[in-house]
Amino acid sequence: MICDVHAHYTPKNFSEFMGDRFASPVHLPVKRGMARHPFSDSPEDIEGRFRLMDEAGVEKQVLSPNHPPYLPDERECVKAVQMLNDGYADLAHRYPQRIASYVMLPLPHIDAALREMERGFDQLGCVGVNMNIVCLGRSIAETEFEPIYAEMNQRGAVLFVHPAGSGICSPFIVDYNFRASVGTSLEDATFVLHMIAKQIPYRYRGSSSSCRTWAGRSRCCSTASTSRARTRAATPTSPKRQA
């Protein structure tokens, strides 16, 4: 089975809630950015998504947002994240043979993130955790995020990390408009270095998988190495990724 582990999807209620804070709104009559593609929860876009999957020979997708709503206000952040998680779970339950989803976390709010992880795995049937490499200017390898890794380690959960488009905050990348073409790979590589420097793979070690991973039963999958990977798809009822 070919499983696309890097597939984006945006429910309209989430787009309306985020407004100008979201780069690819799907609730507006004029589409821009990724919203010009089958990206929303409209029947037409869902049909278009499956058509493109069939044309590419992709049997299953694991959904995540292209930009997670990491918001300073905890209540607002939790509301936005739950809109995503509920929307993803709804589509996965309607089309379990074609769709699965990661659980998004309302970062940087750690206690709320742990509660949402529990809800995602135990109630929604998510197959892993998705996090952006950068959260409000902080690397997710920083010490304040370690409770997330500890909980994933206990659950044997998969972590899918996504670049934030920051160009690693370098004018050598940003000023030359290389955020996407070059900066994303550098973000992935920098995140790996941060994880090694913090010894997170060593301290949360366990089983590993066949894609590029680090120790810990929380196995970290870089978008640079796993996007559109040929792999056996995880099922919506299990938090573990099959290698």
MDAnalysis code that builds the backbone (N, CA, C; Angstrom):
import MDAnalysis as mda
import numpy as np

u = mda.Universe.empty(729, n_residues=243, atom_resindex=np.repeat(np.arange(243), 3), trajectory=True)
u.add_TopologyAttr("name", ["N", "CA", "C"] * 243)
u.add_TopologyAttr("resid", np.arange(1, 244))
u.add_TopologyAttr("resname", ["MET", "ILE", "CYS", "ASP", "VAL", "HIS", "ALA", "HIS", "TYR", "THR", "PRO", "LYS", "ASN", "PHE", "SER", "GLU", "PHE", "MET", "GLY", "ASP", "ARG", "PHE", "ALA", "SER", "PRO", "VAL", "HIS", "LEU", "PRO", "VAL", "LYS", "ARG", "GLY", "MET", "ALA", "ARG", "HIS", "PRO", "PHE", "SER", "ASP", "SER", "PRO", "GLU", "ASP", "ILE", "GLU", "GLY", "ARG", "PHE", "ARG", "LEU", "MET", "ASP", "GLU", "ALA", "GLY", "VAL", "GLU", "LYS", "GLN", "VAL", "LEU", "SER", "PRO", "ASN", "HIS", "PRO", "PRO", "TYR", "LEU", "PRO", "ASP", "GLU", "ARG", "GLU", "CYS", "VAL", "LYS", "ALA", "VAL", "GLN", "MET", "LEU", "ASN", "ASP", "GLY", "TYR", "ALA", "ASP", "LEU", "ALA", "HIS", "ARG", "TYR", "PRO", "GLN", "ARG", "ILE", "ALA", "SER", "TYR", "VAL", "MET", "LEU", "PRO", "LEU", "PRO", "HIS", "ILE", "ASP", "ALA", "ALA", "LEU", "ARG", "GLU", "MET", "GLU", "ARG", "GLY", "PHE", "ASP", "GLN", "LEU", "GLY", "CYS", "VAL", "GLY", "VAL", "ASN", "MET", "ASN", "ILE", "VAL", "CYS", "LEU", "GLY", "ARG", "SER", "ILE", "ALA", "GLU", "THR", "GLU", "PHE", "GLU", "PRO", "ILE", "TYR", "ALA", "GLU", "MET", "ASN", "GLN", "ARG", "GLY", "ALA", "VAL", "LEU", "PHE", "VAL", "HIS", "PRO", "ALA", "GLY", "SER", "GLY", "ILE", "CYS", "SER", "PRO", "PHE", "ILE", "VAL", "ASP", "TYR", "ASN", "PHE", "ARG", "ALA", "SER", "VAL", "GLY", "THR", "SER", "LEU", "GLU", "ASP", "ALA", "THR", "PHE", "VAL", "LEU", "HIS", "MET", "ILE", "ALA", "LYS", "GLN", "ILE", "PRO", "TYR", "ARG", "TYR", "ARG", "GLY", "SER", "SER", "SER", "SER", "CYS", "ARG", "THR", "TRP", "ALA", "GLY", "ARG", "SER", "ARG", "CYS", "CYS", "SER", "THR", "ALA", "SER", "THR", "SER", "ARG", "ALA", "ARG", "THR", "ARG", "ALA", "ALA", "THR", "PRO", "THR", "SER", "PRO", "LYS", "ARG", "GLN", "ALA"])
u.atoms.positions = np.array([
    [0.843, -1.201, 0.000],
    [0.000, 0.000, 0.000],
    [0.874, 1.245, 0.000],
    [0.516, 2.218, -0.822],
    [1.162, 3.530, -0.771],
    [0.324, 4.437, 0.128],
    [0.946, 4.938, 1.177],
    [0.275, 5.837, 2.129],
    [0.979, 7.181, 2.130],
    [0.226, 8.224, 1.828],
    [0.754, 9.593, 1.845],
    [0.660, 10.108, 3.284],
    [1.801, 10.192, 3.959],
    [1.802, 10.605, 5.364],
    [1.888, 12.119, 5.530],
    [1.930, 12.846, 4.435],
    [2.074, 14.303, 4.472],
    [0.970, 14.906, 3.602],
    [-0.269, 14.864, 4.116],
    [-1.434, 15.321, 3.364],
    [-2.194, 16.361, 4.168],
    [-2.461, 17.512, 3.570],
    [-3.103, 18.609, 4.288],
    [-4.596, 18.692, 3.971],
    [-5.339, 19.172, 4.977],
    [-6.805, 19.225, 4.885],
    [-7.292, 20.312, 5.834],
    [-8.219, 21.138, 5.363],
    [-8.700, 22.254, 6.174],
    [-10.218, 22.326, 6.196],
    [-10.847, 22.029, 7.325],
    [-12.301, 22.214, 7.452],
    [-12.675, 23.696, 7.376],
    [-13.822, 23.988, 6.801],
    [-14.222, 25.381, 6.614],
    [-14.452, 26.105, 7.940],
    [-14.987, 25.405, 8.946],
    [-15.236, 26.098, 10.217],
    [-13.930, 26.551, 10.852],
    [-12.873, 25.765, 10.688],
    [-11.560, 26.172, 11.189],
    [-11.047, 27.380, 10.415],
    [-11.207, 27.377, 9.111],
    [-10.759, 28.501, 8.290],
    [-11.479, 29.787, 8.668],
    [-12.785, 29.694, 8.893],
    [-13.556, 30.873, 9.307],
    [-13.103, 31.376, 10.668],
    [-12.834, 30.463, 11.588],
    [-12.414, 30.835, 12.933],
    [-11.056, 31.545, 12.905],
    [-10.133, 31.045, 12.075],
    [-8.785, 31.617, 12.027],
    [-8.729, 32.917, 11.231],
    [-9.570, 33.052, 10.225],
    [-9.595, 34.280, 9.437],
    [-8.256, 34.578, 8.792],
    [-7.782, 35.820, 8.961],
    [-6.524, 36.250, 8.340],
    [-5.301, 35.590, 8.956],
    [-5.465, 34.875, 10.060],
    [-4.319, 34.216, 10.694],
    [-3.932, 32.928, 9.985],
    [-4.733, 32.502, 9.019],
    [-4.459, 31.268, 8.300],
    [-4.138, 31.594, 6.852],
    [-3.040, 31.012, 6.346],
    [-2.491, 31.419, 5.044],
    [-3.319, 30.962, 3.856],
    [-4.075, 29.873, 3.987],
    [-4.812, 29.326, 2.842],
    [-6.280, 29.136, 3.213],
    [-7.034, 30.240, 3.340],
    [-8.437, 30.127, 3.764],
    [-9.282, 29.409, 2.718],
    [-10.172, 28.549, 3.197],
    [-11.043, 27.810, 2.278],
    [-12.484, 28.313, 2.314],
    [-12.768, 29.282, 3.194],
    [-14.144, 29.757, 3.323],
    [-14.433, 30.979, 2.458],
    [-13.435, 31.492, 1.766],
    [-13.604, 32.681, 0.938],
    [-13.934, 32.292, -0.499],
    [-14.685, 33.146, -1.209],
    [-15.039, 32.808, -2.600],
    [-13.830, 32.754, -3.531],
    [-12.817, 33.586, -3.272],
    [-11.598, 33.584, -4.085],
    [-10.528, 32.787, -3.345],
    [-10.094, 31.693, -3.940],
    [-9.126, 30.821, -3.283],
    [-7.699, 31.309, -3.540],
    [-6.849, 31.098, -2.545],
    [-5.433, 31.408, -2.726],
    [-4.606, 30.357, -2.013],
    [-3.357, 30.268, -2.409],
    [-2.455, 29.306, -1.791],
    [-2.930, 27.881, -2.032],
    [-2.795, 27.048, -1.007],
    [-3.175, 25.644, -1.140],
    [-4.671, 25.451, -1.312],
    [-5.462, 26.467, -0.972],
    [-6.912, 26.363, -1.115],
    [-7.348, 26.272, -2.571],
    [-6.434, 26.528, -3.499],
    [-6.761, 26.370, -4.917],
    [-6.805, 24.900, -5.330],
    [-6.396, 24.019, -4.437],
    [-6.401, 22.586, -4.688],
    [-7.510, 21.929, -3.846],
    [-7.800, 20.638, -4.058],
    [-8.814, 19.946, -3.220],
    [-8.337, 19.839, -1.780],
    [-8.675, 20.814, -0.989],
    [-8.015, 21.069, 0.293],
    [-9.011, 21.176, 1.438],
    [-10.307, 21.412, 1.115],
    [-11.313, 21.685, 2.144],
    [-12.197, 20.464, 2.373],
    [-13.216, 20.649, 3.224],
    [-14.154, 19.569, 3.521],
    [-15.424, 19.652, 2.677],
    [-15.411, 20.456, 1.619],
    [-16.569, 20.492, 0.732],
    [-16.672, 19.164, -0.017],
    [-17.886, 18.731, -0.371],
    [-18.024, 17.478, -1.121],
    [-17.203, 17.469, -2.403],
    [-17.133, 18.628, -3.081],
    [-16.366, 18.706, -4.324],
    [-14.878, 18.485, -4.070],
    [-14.341, 19.072, -2.996],
    [-12.922, 18.920, -2.699],
    [-12.598, 17.501, -2.229],
    [-13.499, 16.901, -1.459],
    [-13.261, 15.522, -1.011],
    [-13.236, 14.585, -2.221],
    [-14.168, 14.775, -3.131],
    [-14.182, 13.974, -4.354],
    [-12.911, 14.211, -5.162],
    [-12.487, 15.496, -5.243],
    [-11.265, 15.823, -5.972],
    [-10.028, 15.234, -5.315],
    [-10.010, 15.182, -3.996],
    [-8.887, 14.578, -3.274],
    [-8.760, 13.101, -3.641],
    [-9.864, 12.388, -3.580],
    [-9.817, 10.957, -3.877],
    [-9.451, 10.710, -5.349],
    [-9.893, 11.585, -6.221],
    [-9.548, 11.431, -7.640],
    [-8.037, 11.587, -7.844],
    [-7.444, 12.595, -7.202],
    [-5.999, 12.796, -7.320],
    [-5.234, 11.640, -6.678],
    [-5.732, 11.139, -5.550],
    [-5.101, 9.981, -4.915],
    [-5.104, 8.780, -5.857],
    [-6.242, 8.548, -6.501],
    [-6.346, 7.409, -7.414],
    [-5.395, 7.571, -8.592],
    [-5.313, 8.785, -9.123],
    [-4.425, 9.027, -10.263],
    [-2.960, 8.800, -9.896],
    [-2.608, 9.092, -8.641],
    [-1.221, 8.938, -8.185],
    [-0.946, 7.554, -7.611],
    [-1.964, 6.720, -7.522],
    [-1.787, 5.397, -6.950],
    [-1.669, 5.390, -5.443],
    [-2.176, 6.446, -4.792],
    [-2.140, 6.547, -3.334],
    [-3.422, 5.951, -2.772],
    [-3.274, 4.982, -1.907],
    [-4.452, 4.308, -1.360],
    [-4.960, 4.952, -0.075],
    [-4.062, 5.611, 0.664],
    [-4.481, 6.188, 1.943],
    [-3.668, 7.443, 2.236],
    [-4.298, 8.407, 2.934],
    [-3.622, 9.614, 3.397],
    [-3.764, 9.742, 4.909],
    [-2.740, 10.327, 5.529],
    [-2.799, 10.701, 6.945],
    [-2.825, 12.223, 6.995],
    [-3.899, 12.786, 7.528],
    [-4.157, 14.222, 7.428],
    [-3.476, 15.028, 8.530],
    [-3.098, 16.254, 8.156],
    [-2.556, 17.231, 9.100],
    [-2.725, 18.615, 8.480],
    [-2.606, 19.693, 9.279],
    [-2.708, 21.041, 8.716],
    [-1.369, 21.495, 8.157],
    [-1.410, 22.389, 7.172],
    [-0.148, 22.954, 6.685],
    [0.402, 23.998, 7.648],
    [-0.470, 24.609, 8.446],
    [-0.029, 25.551, 9.491],
    [-0.900, 25.327, 10.731],
    [-0.367, 24.719, 11.785],
    [-1.168, 24.485, 12.986],
    [-1.444, 25.787, 13.728],
    [-2.563, 25.874, 14.423],
    [-2.936, 27.109, 15.118],
    [-2.282, 27.233, 16.491],
    [-0.994, 27.481, 16.517],
    [-0.313, 27.712, 17.793],
    [-0.582, 29.152, 18.217],
    [-1.502, 29.316, 19.165],
    [-1.972, 30.635, 19.569],
    [-1.625, 30.889, 21.033],
    [-1.275, 32.124, 21.393],
    [-0.909, 32.433, 22.788],
    [-2.044, 32.215, 23.778],
    [-3.288, 32.517, 23.370],
    [-4.436, 32.342, 24.255],
    [-4.835, 30.867, 24.290],
    [-4.809, 30.255, 25.480],
    [-5.035, 28.815, 25.579],
    [-6.435, 28.418, 25.132],
    [-7.456, 29.137, 25.581],
    [-8.821, 28.753, 25.230],
    [-9.032, 28.818, 23.726],
    [-8.540, 29.867, 23.098],
    [-8.673, 30.023, 21.655],
    [-7.885, 28.947, 20.914],
    [-6.706, 28.634, 21.418],
    [-5.855, 27.620, 20.807],
    [-6.513, 26.242, 20.866],
    [-7.057, 25.887, 22.021],
    [-7.721, 24.591, 22.181],
    [-8.926, 24.493, 21.239],
    [-9.702, 25.560, 21.142],
    [-10.872, 25.547, 20.263],
    [-10.479, 25.307, 18.815],
    [-9.432, 26.006, 18.366],
    [-8.992, 25.865, 16.979],
    [-8.465, 24.461, 16.705],
    [-7.663, 23.941, 17.612],
    [-7.093, 22.605, 17.433],
    [-8.183, 21.542, 17.433],
    [-9.168, 21.690, 18.305],
    [-10.237, 20.691, 18.348],
    [-11.099, 20.735, 17.097],
    [-11.242, 21.911, 16.493],
    [-11.931, 21.970, 15.201],
    [-11.201, 21.113, 14.170],
    [-9.877, 21.214, 14.158],
    [-9.104, 20.399, 13.228],
    [-9.244, 18.916, 13.545],
    [-8.982, 18.561, 14.791],
    [-8.999, 17.139, 15.156],
    [-10.374, 16.504, 14.928],
    [-11.431, 17.230, 15.266],
    [-12.779, 16.694, 15.056],
    [-13.079, 16.558, 13.556],
    [-12.648, 17.540, 12.771],
    [-12.867, 17.474, 11.330],
    [-12.113, 16.325, 10.689],
    [-10.871, 16.118, 11.123],
    [-10.067, 15.015, 10.583],
    [-10.673, 13.670, 10.977],
    [-11.069, 13.555, 12.238],
    [-11.645, 12.289, 12.710],
    [-12.941, 11.976, 11.972],
    [-13.740, 12.996, 11.707],
    [-14.998, 12.783, 10.982],
    [-14.724, 12.201, 9.596],
    [-13.773, 12.781, 8.863],
    [-13.468, 12.284, 7.526],
    [-12.871, 10.877, 7.598],
    [-12.014, 10.635, 8.583],
    [-11.401, 9.309, 8.727],
    [-12.441, 8.242, 9.049],
    [-13.433, 8.592, 9.856],
    [-14.472, 7.617, 10.204],
    [-15.437, 7.379, 9.041],
    [-15.605, 8.380, 8.192],
    [-16.452, 8.210, 7.009],
    [-15.766, 7.406, 5.919],
    [-14.434, 7.534, 5.842],
    [-13.675, 6.852, 4.791],
    [-12.461, 6.150, 5.414],
    [-12.676, 5.157, 6.251],
    [-11.566, 4.551, 6.995],
    [-10.548, 3.839, 6.120],
    [-10.917, 3.443, 4.917],
    [-9.970, 2.773, 4.037],
    [-9.070, 3.770, 3.293],
    [-9.472, 5.041, 3.295],
    [-8.714, 6.046, 2.537],
    [-8.043, 7.094, 3.404],
    [-8.560, 7.317, 4.610],
    [-8.123, 8.461, 5.421],
    [-7.825, 8.030, 6.854],
    [-6.715, 8.556, 7.393],
    [-6.401, 8.507, 8.822],
    [-5.911, 9.897, 9.206],
    [-5.624, 10.119, 10.479],
    [-5.184, 11.466, 10.868],
    [-4.252, 11.419, 12.070],
    [-3.397, 12.435, 12.133],
    [-2.613, 12.700, 13.328],
    [-3.453, 13.543, 14.280],
    [-3.079, 13.544, 15.547],
    [-3.700, 14.461, 16.491],
    [-2.841, 15.720, 16.575],
    [-3.481, 16.880, 16.409],
    [-2.810, 18.169, 16.582],
    [-2.859, 18.547, 18.056],
    [-1.871, 19.290, 18.507],
    [-1.790, 19.676, 19.915],
    [-1.882, 21.188, 20.069],
    [-2.603, 21.675, 21.090],
    [-2.733, 23.126, 21.312],
    [-1.507, 23.705, 22.022],
    [-0.417, 23.710, 21.326],
    [0.830, 24.241, 21.892],
    [0.851, 25.752, 21.814],
    [1.548, 26.390, 22.752],
    [2.523, 25.872, 23.726],
    [1.919, 25.480, 25.080],
    [0.640, 25.185, 25.138],
    [-0.057, 24.928, 26.398],
    [0.039, 23.430, 26.718],
    [0.995, 23.068, 27.531],
    [1.388, 21.667, 27.701],
    [0.284, 20.819, 28.314],
    [-0.327, 21.272, 29.406],
    [-1.377, 20.467, 30.036],
    [-2.553, 20.250, 29.079],
    [-2.926, 21.308, 28.368],
    [-4.007, 21.179, 27.390],
    [-3.589, 20.251, 26.254],
    [-2.319, 20.305, 25.870],
    [-1.818, 19.440, 24.799],
    [-1.865, 17.975, 25.213],
    [-1.528, 17.683, 26.457],
    [-1.585, 16.297, 26.941],
    [-3.020, 15.788, 26.977],
    [-3.954, 16.648, 27.364],
    [-5.365, 16.239, 27.371],
    [-5.864, 15.980, 25.946],
    [-5.440, 16.827, 25.003],
    [-5.882, 16.646, 23.627],
    [-5.235, 15.420, 22.986],
    [-3.992, 15.121, 23.367],
    [-3.366, 13.902, 22.871],
    [-4.154, 12.681, 23.342],
    [-4.539, 12.689, 24.607],
    [-5.328, 11.585, 25.147],
    [-6.651, 11.448, 24.390],
    [-7.319, 12.553, 24.157],
    [-8.588, 12.532, 23.419],
    [-8.375, 12.023, 21.995],
    [-7.295, 12.488, 21.370],
    [-7.028, 12.092, 19.997],
    [-6.817, 10.602, 19.845],
    [-6.013, 10.021, 20.741],
    [-5.740, 8.593, 20.652],
    [-6.907, 7.743, 21.159],
    [-7.456, 8.108, 22.309],
    [-8.413, 7.244, 22.985],
    [-9.847, 7.407, 22.489],
    [-10.183, 8.564, 21.939],
    [-11.551, 8.792, 21.485],
    [-11.670, 8.957, 19.969],
    [-10.703, 9.640, 19.360],
    [-10.816, 9.955, 17.939],
    [-10.161, 8.931, 17.031],
    [-9.302, 8.081, 17.578],
    [-8.648, 7.067, 16.763],
    [-7.495, 7.571, 15.927],
    [-6.806, 8.609, 16.379],
    [-5.669, 9.147, 15.632],
    [-4.512, 8.150, 15.640],
    [-3.665, 8.226, 14.606],
    [-2.589, 7.241, 14.441],
    [-1.219, 7.788, 14.820],
    [-1.124, 9.043, 15.227],
    [0.143, 9.635, 15.609],
    [-0.057, 11.072, 16.016],
    [1.047, 11.745, 16.311],
    [1.043, 13.152, 16.729],
    [1.719, 13.982, 15.650],
    [1.155, 15.141, 15.358],
    [1.773, 16.083, 14.428],
    [2.167, 17.350, 15.178],
    [3.402, 17.800, 14.975],
    [3.835, 19.075, 15.541],
    [4.665, 19.834, 14.517],
    [4.537, 21.142, 14.527],
    [5.442, 21.994, 13.776],
    [6.783, 22.068, 14.494],
    [7.843, 22.211, 13.739],
    [9.179, 22.269, 14.317],
    [9.359, 23.499, 15.195],
    [8.627, 24.570, 14.877],
    [8.720, 25.825, 15.628],
    [7.357, 26.156, 16.217],
    [7.329, 26.512, 17.489],
    [6.093, 26.923, 18.154],
    [6.297, 28.304, 18.777],
    [5.688, 29.291, 18.173],
    [5.788, 30.677, 18.658],
    [7.252, 31.070, 18.897],
    [8.089, 30.748, 17.927],
    [9.487, 31.141, 17.983],
    [10.390, 30.214, 18.776],
    [9.851, 29.134, 19.317],
    [10.633, 28.198, 20.128],
    [10.724, 26.846, 19.431],
    [11.895, 26.248, 19.442],
    [12.046, 24.897, 18.932],
    [11.264, 23.934, 19.817],
    [10.587, 22.962, 19.202],
    [9.834, 21.997, 20.010],
    [10.754, 20.969, 20.671],
    [12.060, 21.123, 20.508],
    [13.010, 20.304, 21.267],
    [13.340, 20.933, 22.619],
    [12.818, 22.135, 22.879],
    [13.129, 22.815, 24.141],
    [12.534, 22.062, 25.327],
    [13.105, 22.327, 26.493],
    [12.762, 21.574, 27.707],
    [11.282, 21.638, 28.048],
    [10.622, 22.763, 27.768],
    [9.217, 22.886, 28.166],
    [8.292, 21.910, 27.425],
    [8.764, 21.350, 26.296],
    [7.944, 20.422, 25.533],
    [8.191, 18.959, 25.903],
    [9.086, 18.700, 26.830],
    [9.430, 17.316, 27.140],
    [8.272, 16.474, 27.670],
    [7.310, 17.023, 28.404],
    [6.166, 16.179, 28.785],
    [5.443, 15.565, 27.586],
    [5.479, 16.236, 26.449],
    [4.872, 15.692, 25.235],
    [5.611, 14.425, 24.810],
    [6.953, 14.490, 24.795],
    [7.744, 13.328, 24.384],
    [7.607, 12.185, 25.393],
    [7.513, 12.527, 26.654],
    [7.357, 11.487, 27.677],
    [6.039, 10.739, 27.484],
    [4.970, 11.472, 27.195],
    [3.669, 10.825, 26.992],
    [3.667, 10.003, 25.710],
    [4.262, 10.523, 24.651],
    [4.339, 9.745, 23.418],
    [5.154, 8.478, 23.621],
    [6.206, 8.592, 24.422],
    [7.039, 7.425, 24.697],
    [6.246, 6.349, 25.429],
    [5.415, 6.765, 26.382],
    [4.582, 5.814, 27.111],
    [3.583, 5.121, 26.188],
    [3.111, 5.850, 25.196],
    [2.103, 5.304, 24.296],
    [2.712, 4.586, 23.097],
    [4.024, 4.708, 22.910],
    [4.639, 4.149, 21.712],
    [4.142, 4.847, 20.456],
    [3.960, 6.165, 20.532],
    [3.310, 6.924, 19.466],
    [4.299, 7.416, 18.423],
    [3.793, 7.615, 17.235],
    [4.548, 8.198, 16.131],
    [4.467, 9.722, 16.213],
    [5.585, 10.384, 15.946],
    [5.604, 11.845, 15.823],
    [5.944, 12.217, 14.394],
    [5.074, 12.969, 13.764],
    [5.352, 13.526, 12.435],
    [5.626, 15.008, 12.611],
    [6.823, 15.449, 12.232],
    [7.175, 16.856, 12.374],
    [7.080, 17.551, 11.023],
    [6.700, 18.818, 11.074],
    [6.472, 19.593, 9.850],
    [7.227, 20.914, 9.956],
    [7.922, 21.321, 8.907],
    [8.620, 22.613, 8.954],
    [7.638, 23.770, 9.068],
    [8.103, 24.858, 9.644],
    [7.244, 26.010, 9.889],
    [7.382, 27.097, 8.825],
    [8.282, 26.908, 7.874],
    [8.500, 27.935, 6.866],
    [9.262, 29.134, 7.400],
    [10.058, 28.902, 8.435],
    [10.796, 30.010, 9.060],
    [12.102, 30.328, 8.351],
    [12.546, 29.431, 7.454],
    [13.859, 29.645, 6.840],
    [14.962, 29.649, 7.873],
    [14.760, 28.899, 8.979],
    [15.627, 28.866, 10.167],
    [16.036, 30.276, 10.601],
    [15.109, 31.231, 10.348],
    [15.294, 32.625, 10.795],
    [16.592, 33.230, 10.261],
    [17.009, 32.788, 9.086],
    [18.266, 33.255, 8.507],
    [18.015, 34.190, 7.335],
    [18.614, 35.384, 7.334],
    [18.466, 36.275, 6.174],
    [19.076, 35.684, 4.909],
    [20.022, 34.750, 5.083],
    [20.606, 34.101, 3.911],
    [19.578, 33.229, 3.186],
    [18.545, 32.811, 3.902],
    [17.468, 32.014, 3.315],
    [16.245, 32.889, 3.030],
    [15.807, 33.619, 4.041],
    [14.559, 34.381, 3.947],
    [14.674, 35.504, 2.920],
    [15.756, 36.272, 2.976],
    [15.896, 37.425, 2.089],
    [16.030, 37.038, 0.625],
    [16.369, 35.792, 0.372],
    [16.511, 35.318, -1.007],
    [15.322, 34.453, -1.443],
    [14.256, 34.489, -0.630],
    [13.010, 33.788, -0.953],
    [13.209, 32.287, -1.110],
    [14.030, 31.713, -0.227],
    [14.283, 30.278, -0.257],
    [13.616, 29.550, 0.913],
    [12.602, 30.168, 1.533],
    [11.944, 29.529, 2.683],
    [11.460, 28.120, 2.364],
    [10.764, 27.986, 1.231],
    [10.173, 26.693, 0.891],
    [11.169, 25.768, 0.201],
    [11.886, 26.272, -0.795],
    [12.729, 25.401, -1.607],
    [13.949, 24.885, -0.859],
    [14.477, 25.675, 0.056],
    [15.685, 25.285, 0.797],
    [15.429, 25.259, 2.303],
    [14.695, 26.236, 2.791],
    [14.527, 26.403, 4.232],
    [13.865, 25.242, 4.931],
    [12.917, 24.569, 4.257],
    [12.220, 23.464, 4.911],
    [13.171, 22.315, 5.243],
    [14.052, 21.986, 4.315],
    [15.019, 20.910, 4.578],
    [15.989, 21.305, 5.681],
    [16.371, 22.579, 5.709],
    [17.262, 23.033, 6.770],
    [16.555, 23.027, 8.124],
    [15.259, 23.341, 8.138],
    [14.495, 23.251, 9.386],
    [14.458, 21.812, 9.891],
    [14.188, 20.873, 8.985],
    [14.170, 19.464, 9.383],
    [15.513, 19.058, 9.990],
    [16.593, 19.428, 9.299],
    [17.925, 19.053, 9.775],
    [18.250, 19.709, 11.112],
    [17.842, 20.976, 11.265],
    [18.106, 21.689, 12.517],
    [17.327, 21.069, 13.666],
    [16.088, 20.655, 13.402],
    [15.291, 19.993, 14.432],
    [15.972, 18.712, 14.913],
    [16.499, 17.931, 13.974],
    [17.216, 16.715, 14.355],
    [18.407, 17.052, 15.251],
    [19.137, 18.092, 14.892],
    [20.279, 18.512, 15.710],
    [19.831, 18.944, 17.101],
    [18.714, 19.660, 17.175],
    [18.187, 20.081, 18.476],
    [17.818, 18.862, 19.329],
    [17.180, 17.878, 18.700],
    [16.794, 16.670, 19.435],
    [18.020, 15.937, 19.978],
    [19.064, 15.854, 19.142],
    [20.297, 15.197, 19.573],
    [20.955, 15.980, 20.704],
    [20.999, 17.314, 20.563],
    [21.628, 18.146, 21.587],
    [20.923, 18.014, 22.934],
    [19.594, 17.866, 22.897],
    [18.809, 17.718, 24.129],
    [18.746, 16.273, 24.612],
    [19.319, 15.349, 23.830],
    [19.358, 13.921, 24.154],
    [17.953, 13.318, 24.308],
    [16.988, 13.901, 23.618],
    [15.627, 13.369, 23.686],
    [15.557, 11.950, 23.122],
    [16.220, 11.656, 21.992],
    [16.171, 10.274, 21.498],
    [16.782, 9.271, 22.477],
    [17.821, 9.688, 23.178],
    [18.485, 8.794, 24.132],
    [17.621, 8.556, 25.360],
    [16.968, 9.609, 25.833],
    [16.215, 9.503, 27.079],
    [14.816, 8.922, 26.887],
    [14.313, 8.946, 25.659],
    [12.995, 8.372, 25.375],
    [13.157, 7.321, 24.283],
    [13.938, 6.302, 24.596],
    [14.259, 5.312, 23.568],
    [13.400, 4.066, 23.718],
    [13.293, 3.354, 22.632],
    [12.499, 2.135, 22.591],
    [12.598, 1.550, 21.205],
    [11.465, 1.160, 20.637],
    [11.479, 0.565, 19.304],
    [11.692, 1.633, 18.249],
    [12.015, 1.187, 17.046],
    [12.222, 2.117, 15.939],
    [11.464, 1.621, 14.725],
    [11.393, 2.455, 13.684],
    [10.696, 2.062, 12.461],
    [11.635, 2.203, 11.281],
    [11.136, 1.847, 10.105],
    [12.011, 1.795, 8.945],
    [12.262, 3.147, 8.315],
    [11.386, 4.145, 8.593],
    [11.651, 5.467, 8.060],
    [12.653, 6.174, 8.969],
    [13.107, 7.341, 8.554],
    [14.134, 8.032, 9.331],
    [13.594, 8.351, 10.705],
    [14.157, 7.750, 11.734],
    [13.603, 7.865, 13.073],
    [14.695, 8.129, 14.085],
    [14.243, 8.494, 15.269],
    [15.125, 8.604, 16.414],
    [14.559, 7.735, 17.503],
    [15.364, 7.480, 18.480],
    [14.967, 6.515, 19.489],
    [13.719, 6.960, 20.211],
    [13.333, 6.153, 21.112],
    [12.104, 6.417, 21.807],
    [10.989, 5.705, 21.096],
    [10.082, 5.204, 21.851],
    [8.913, 4.620, 21.238],
    [8.115, 5.718, 20.569],
    [8.442, 6.984, 20.877],
    [7.913, 8.078, 20.079],
    [8.857, 8.264, 18.907],
    [8.493, 7.722, 17.726],
    [9.391, 7.698, 16.586],
    [9.164, 8.931, 15.727],
    [10.194, 9.679, 15.469],
    [10.059, 10.964, 14.802],
    [10.258, 10.804, 13.310],
    [9.300, 11.244, 12.507],
    [9.383, 11.095, 11.065],
    [9.546, 12.463, 10.426],
    [10.657, 12.701, 9.783],
    [10.912, 13.976, 9.131],
    [10.152, 14.059, 7.817],
    [9.539, 15.217, 7.548],
    [8.825, 15.374, 6.291],
    [9.767, 15.235, 5.119],
    [11.026, 15.582, 5.296],
    [11.969, 15.491, 4.190],
    [12.178, 14.060, 3.741],
    [12.014, 13.118, 4.652],
    [12.303, 11.731, 4.300],
    [11.077, 10.860, 4.157],
    [9.902, 11.316, 4.657],
    [8.743, 10.434, 4.646],
    [7.590, 10.914, 3.798],
    [7.638, 12.147, 3.290],
    [6.523, 12.647, 2.510],
    [6.285, 11.761, 1.293],
    [5.028, 11.389, 1.112],
    [4.616, 10.510, 0.020],
    [5.401, 9.206, 0.020],
    [5.745, 8.741, 1.209],
    [6.538, 7.516, 1.312],
    [5.703, 6.299, 0.992],
    [6.355, 5.275, 0.462],
    [5.702, 3.991, 0.265],
    [5.801, 3.225, 1.570],
    [4.662, 3.062, 2.254],
    [4.662, 2.418, 3.561],
    [3.309, 1.803, 3.800],
    [3.237, 0.863, 4.680],
    [1.935, 0.323, 5.058],
    [1.223, 1.309, 5.961],
    [-0.022, 1.581, 5.673],
    [-0.757, 2.613, 6.413],
    [-1.140, 2.124, 7.784],
    [-1.080, 3.029, 8.740],
    [-1.605, 2.718, 10.071],
    [-3.117, 2.766, 10.015],
    [-3.757, 2.014, 10.854],
    [-5.215, 2.022, 10.886],
    [-5.701, 3.086, 11.847],
    [-6.913, 3.645, 11.635],
    [-7.413, 4.716, 12.495],
    [-7.627, 4.310, 13.941],
    [-7.606, 3.017, 14.242],
    [-7.880, 2.588, 15.609],
    [-6.606, 2.326, 16.398],
    [-5.456, 2.494, 15.780],
    [-4.194, 2.192, 16.457],
    [-3.263, 3.372, 16.404],
    [-2.638, 3.766, 17.564],
    [-1.709, 4.887, 17.542],
    [-0.342, 4.512, 16.998],
    [-0.086, 3.241, 16.720],
    [1.240, 2.829, 16.281],
    [1.300, 2.762, 14.762],
    [2.400, 3.213, 14.234],
    [2.637, 3.137, 12.804],
    [3.255, 1.790, 12.476],
    [2.749, 1.130, 11.450],
    [3.325, -0.124, 11.015],
    [4.462, 0.156, 10.054],
    [5.583, -0.466, 10.282],
    [6.732, -0.229, 9.416],
    [6.763, -1.239, 8.292],
])
